[in-house]
């Protein structure tokens, strides 16, 4: 006899897996960038406790520029304001006590928010895991991916070629993330091809690397046939 709950959990993990891979790559870039500034222990602890890629990358940039504590706090507050909106949207879709919802909020990311909303819409059309288990499981999967990526980045910090590869890949990772939301096979193929071509350009012409995001935007925006 099949286990509906187990099948639901496996479905959530399968849905989250592509985003988790991208998050692990971002975590690797973060670990490699933060370790020289913050040290190994603080870098790993920041990922364990903060778990916010946008904020952590912003803090690395501010620390490298010598910013003071007020600037760090202002940046953290500003970047995290979007969670108030996401939380307000999810609140009617989640049950349980305030403590339970507070625990779920730790795993609230742009990606997990999208998964939870999609799960709620899918549940209205057919049986399936709701937004609460989706937010919980996808949050855990993404958190683990971020920790693994951070550790890999910390271990690889300072190795020859790591910094150049990171600089080349970073501008195009968002194309890969965008491909996750594609509604047709042709769009996915197009987005991934754009990512590969842009990464190749950034690696081949390091002095023109700042043009890589522009190239990526042009490739994705080109008109295509109907899917």
C-alpha positions as CSV (number, residue, x, y, z in Angstrom):
1,X,0.0,0.0,0.0
2,X,1.4,3.4,-1.0
3,X,2.2,6.1,1.6
4,X,0.5,9.3,0.5
5,X,2.6,11.4,2.9
6,X,5.8,9.9,1.8
7,X,4.9,10.4,-1.8
8,X,4.1,14.0,-1.1
9,X,7.4,14.5,0.6
10,X,9.3,13.0,-2.3
11,X,7.4,15.2,-4.7
12,X,8.4,18.3,-2.8
13,X,12.1,17.2,-2.7
14,X,12.0,16.5,-6.5
15,X,10.5,20.0,-7.1
16,X,13.0,21.7,-4.9
17,X,16.1,19.8,-6.2
18,X,16.9,22.1,-9.2
19,X,16.7,25.2,-7.0
20,X,18.8,23.5,-4.3
21,X,21.5,22.8,-6.8
22,X,21.6,26.5,-7.8
23,X,21.6,27.5,-4.1
24,X,24.5,25.2,-3.4
25,X,26.5,27.0,-6.2
26,X,25.7,30.4,-4.8
27,X,26.7,29.0,-1.4
28,X,30.0,28.0,-2.8
29,X,30.6,31.4,-4.2
30,X,29.7,33.0,-0.9
31,X,32.0,30.7,1.1
32,X,34.9,31.5,-1.2
33,X,34.3,35.2,-1.1
34,X,33.6,35.5,2.7
35,X,36.3,33.2,4.1
36,X,39.2,35.6,3.4
37,X,37.3,38.4,5.1
38,X,35.5,36.7,8.0
39,X,37.5,33.5,8.6
40,X,36.3,29.9,8.4
41,X,34.3,29.7,11.6
42,X,32.4,33.0,11.1
43,X,31.7,32.3,7.5
44,X,30.1,28.9,8.3
45,X,28.2,30.3,11.3
46,X,26.8,33.1,9.2
47,X,25.3,30.6,6.8
48,X,24.0,28.4,9.6
49,X,22.2,31.3,11.4
50,X,21.5,34.0,8.7
51,X,20.6,31.8,5.7
52,X,20.0,34.6,3.3
53,X,22.1,34.7,0.2
54,X,21.2,38.3,-0.8
55,X,22.0,39.6,2.6
56,X,25.2,37.6,3.1
57,X,26.6,38.7,-0.3
58,X,25.7,42.3,0.5
59,X,27.5,42.0,3.9
60,X,30.6,40.6,2.2
61,X,30.6,43.6,-0.2
62,X,30.1,46.1,2.7
63,X,32.8,44.4,4.8
64,X,35.3,44.5,2.0
65,X,34.6,48.2,1.6
66,X,35.1,48.8,5.3
67,X,31.5,49.7,6.1
68,X,30.6,50.3,9.8
69,X,27.9,48.5,11.8
70,X,25.1,51.0,11.1
71,X,25.5,50.4,7.4
72,X,25.4,46.7,7.9
73,X,22.2,46.9,10.0
74,X,20.5,49.2,7.5
75,X,21.3,46.9,4.7
76,X,20.0,43.9,6.6
77,X,16.8,45.7,7.5
78,X,16.2,46.9,3.9
79,X,16.9,43.5,2.2
80,X,14.7,41.6,4.7
81,X,11.6,43.9,4.4
82,X,10.3,41.7,1.5
83,X,9.9,38.9,4.0
84,X,7.1,40.9,5.7
85,X,5.2,40.9,2.4
86,X,5.8,37.2,1.7
87,X,4.8,36.4,5.3
88,X,1.6,38.4,5.0
89,X,0.7,36.5,1.7
90,X,1.4,33.1,3.3
91,X,-0.2,33.7,6.7
92,X,-3.8,32.8,5.6
93,X,-2.4,29.6,4.0
94,X,-0.6,28.3,7.1
95,X,-2.1,26.7,10.2
96,X,-0.7,25.9,13.6
97,X,0.5,28.1,16.4
98,X,2.5,31.3,16.2
99,X,5.6,29.3,17.4
100,X,5.1,26.8,14.6
101,X,4.7,29.6,12.0
102,X,7.8,31.3,13.4
103,X,9.8,28.1,12.9
104,X,8.6,27.8,9.3
105,X,9.6,31.5,8.7
106,X,13.3,30.6,9.1
107,X,13.1,28.7,5.8
108,X,11.2,31.4,4.0
109,X,13.2,32.3,0.8
110,X,12.1,33.7,-2.5
111,X,12.3,30.1,-3.9
112,X,10.4,28.4,-1.0
113,X,7.8,31.1,-1.1
114,X,7.2,30.3,-4.7
115,X,7.0,26.6,-4.0
116,X,4.5,27.1,-1.2
117,X,2.2,29.3,-3.3
118,X,2.3,26.9,-6.2
119,X,1.5,24.0,-3.8
120,X,-1.5,25.9,-2.5
121,X,-2.8,26.5,-6.0
122,X,-2.2,22.9,-7.0
123,X,-4.0,21.7,-3.9
124,X,-7.1,23.6,-4.9
125,X,-7.1,21.7,-8.2
126,X,-6.2,18.3,-7.0
127,X,-4.9,16.4,-4.0
128,X,-1.3,17.1,-3.1
129,X,1.0,18.5,-0.4
130,X,-0.2,21.8,0.9
131,X,1.8,25.0,1.4
132,X,2.8,24.2,5.0
133,X,4.7,20.9,4.3
134,X,6.0,22.4,1.1
135,X,7.5,25.3,3.0
136,X,9.0,23.1,5.7
137,X,10.5,20.5,3.4
138,X,11.7,22.9,0.7
139,X,13.2,25.1,3.4
140,X,15.2,22.2,4.9
141,X,16.4,21.1,1.5
142,X,17.5,24.6,0.5
143,X,19.1,25.2,3.9
144,X,21.2,22.0,3.6
145,X,22.2,23.0,0.1
146,X,23.4,26.4,1.3
147,X,25.5,24.8,4.1
148,X,27.1,22.3,1.7
149,X,27.9,25.1,-0.8
150,X,29.3,27.3,1.9
151,X,31.6,24.6,3.2
152,X,32.8,23.8,-0.3
153,X,33.5,27.4,-0.9
154,X,35.4,27.8,2.3
155,X,37.5,24.8,1.5
156,X,38.2,26.1,-2.0
157,X,38.9,29.7,-1.0
158,X,42.3,30.8,-2.3
159,X,42.7,27.9,-4.7
160,X,44.0,29.0,-8.1
161,X,41.2,29.5,-10.6
162,X,38.3,29.5,-8.1
163,X,37.9,33.2,-8.1
164,X,37.9,33.5,-11.9
165,X,35.4,30.7,-12.3
166,X,33.1,32.3,-9.7
167,X,33.2,35.7,-11.4
168,X,32.3,34.0,-14.7
169,X,29.5,31.9,-13.4
170,X,27.8,34.4,-11.1
171,X,26.2,36.7,-13.7
172,X,24.5,33.7,-15.4
173,X,23.2,31.7,-12.5
174,X,20.1,33.8,-12.4
175,X,19.3,32.5,-15.9
176,X,19.4,29.0,-14.6
177,X,17.0,30.0,-11.8
178,X,14.7,31.6,-14.3
179,X,14.6,28.4,-16.3
180,X,13.0,26.7,-13.3
181,X,9.9,28.8,-13.8
182,X,9.7,28.1,-17.6
183,X,6.5,26.8,-18.9
184,X,7.8,24.9,-21.9
185,X,10.7,22.7,-22.9
186,X,11.8,25.2,-25.6
187,X,12.1,28.0,-23.0
188,X,14.1,25.9,-20.6
189,X,16.5,24.9,-23.4
190,X,16.8,28.6,-24.5
191,X,17.6,29.8,-21.0
192,X,20.2,27.1,-20.3
193,X,21.8,27.7,-23.7
194,X,22.0,31.4,-22.9
195,X,23.6,30.6,-19.6
196,X,26.3,28.4,-21.2
197,X,27.1,30.9,-23.9
198,X,27.4,33.8,-21.5
199,X,29.6,31.8,-19.1
200,X,31.8,30.9,-22.0
201,X,32.1,34.5,-23.0
202,X,33.0,35.5,-19.4
203,X,35.7,32.9,-19.2
204,X,37.1,33.6,-22.7
205,X,37.2,37.4,-22.3
206,X,37.8,38.2,-18.6
207,X,38.5,41.9,-19.3
208,X,35.0,42.2,-20.7
209,X,33.3,40.2,-18.0
210,X,31.1,43.1,-17.0
211,X,29.4,42.7,-20.3
212,X,28.3,39.2,-19.5
213,X,25.0,40.1,-17.9
214,X,24.2,42.3,-20.9
215,X,24.9,39.4,-23.3
216,X,22.7,37.2,-21.1
217,X,19.8,39.6,-21.2
218,X,20.0,39.9,-25.0
219,X,20.1,36.2,-25.6
220,X,17.1,35.6,-23.3
221,X,15.1,38.5,-24.8
222,X,15.6,37.4,-28.5
223,X,12.3,36.6,-30.1
224,X,11.6,32.9,-30.4
225,X,9.1,30.6,-32.1
226,X,5.9,29.4,-30.5
227,X,6.2,26.5,-28.1
